[in-house]
Amino acid sequence: MNRLIHDGPSQLLSFHNQWRKTFNGRDEVLNISDIKEERYNQRTMSFWYYKINVEVETVMKLKIRRLIFRCVEYGYRFMMIISQRILPKQDIVMFESFLGKQYSDSPKAIYEEWKSRKESRERLIWSVDRRCTEEIPSNVEYVVRLSLKWVYFMSVSKIWISNSRLPNWLPKDKRTIYLQTWHGTPLKKLALDMNAVHMPGTNTDQYKASFKRESSKWDYLISPNRYSSEIFRSAFAFDKTMLEVGYPRNDLFYNQKKLQKVIVRVKNELNLPKEKKVILYAPTWRDQQNEGRGQYRLSLPLDFEKFVSKFGDDYVLLVRFHYLVSENLDLSNVSPHVLDVSSYPDIAELYTISDVLITDYSSVMFDFAHLKRPMLFYVYDLEEYRDDIRGFYMNFTEEAPGPLMRTEEELYQTLEAIESVKAKYQNKLEKFNQRFCEYDNGNAAASVVEILAADLRE
């Protein structure tokens, strides 16, 4: 076994880039087996020490590993096909959010609405990644995703509810209803509308074929606005029932009594000072900055110490990575002025306590618009992301409901003038809200539950 040890950030970056160009997952695959970061002199951040052990695996070992995974998938698929044919269906509804990593989003809103109905007799079960079981409340029934028990419940349940893709090998029979809530109004091109795919472990044709197999299983797809409905039909090749009811996860914003309780609870949980305002920084992921299938890194273009020196007396900055980003932030030197809230279960609750949103191309802008609070767009790589990586569905530079900043200095200058920015973009934000929040009225979850419950009674 060959082991290469690289010390220092420059050597690490050089080796990382060379690996991407040379191997690219074809002849030999390099798996990062152990990354240890030791920080010395944290106050001055004088230097970092990196140690990375890289294992070089032969093509034969890779083929054996893939063969094992493929056999397990085929075994599970066979078991499900047989189970779906011979086992009676039960009044079970399966829920999953972001590949089983969270108890959140529209599946959570639908679950809680369904559970609140006293006349309901359905058994409601969550599908949870084995590494994320601690995220699930103690009174919520769950099963570990991709376990044998999970295969059984997915086979006998009558309804699946998810906000992202389920495993592609998963068979669905005609007696199962699959509701796809999806997880955002799209700015960037999706699925079949993408010109090129920059994700590891696949290519453009394979990705599109895989996505089409997945979307062909959906019986219902939730849409928050007419704009999304048109895009979803095209991007997902979806020709079944579109539920134009708004996003259940946004019901919270229209229930003032519940909203105020959530604000108090979340601020207490995060131990935020009452006298300070809150800024939420929630950037999206970059397809090209990947660390392997399903894992992405993000090079943050922010100097947190500089932020604290400028705004630490007035603001707390909450940093929220996309669920696909695998980075762990060490913010010990800027805490409690800057906090990593990437692991917080539900981003909708973070919106409620945030006075300002800083984002880039993320769909969080469409949800935050419900609150009609200031949004700033830190788009340091706009041309690359728009023209080379993803492409956009709308003229973002013209329709964004807030200013676009290219540099960190521009961002700070805009923050210093936030009140004038708020007044300048008020009309634009109002139009943005009318266009992209048109179906939401606080009753989306209730509407979905009534539709699905009626299907169960048939």
Disulfide bonds with the S-S distance in Angstrom:
none
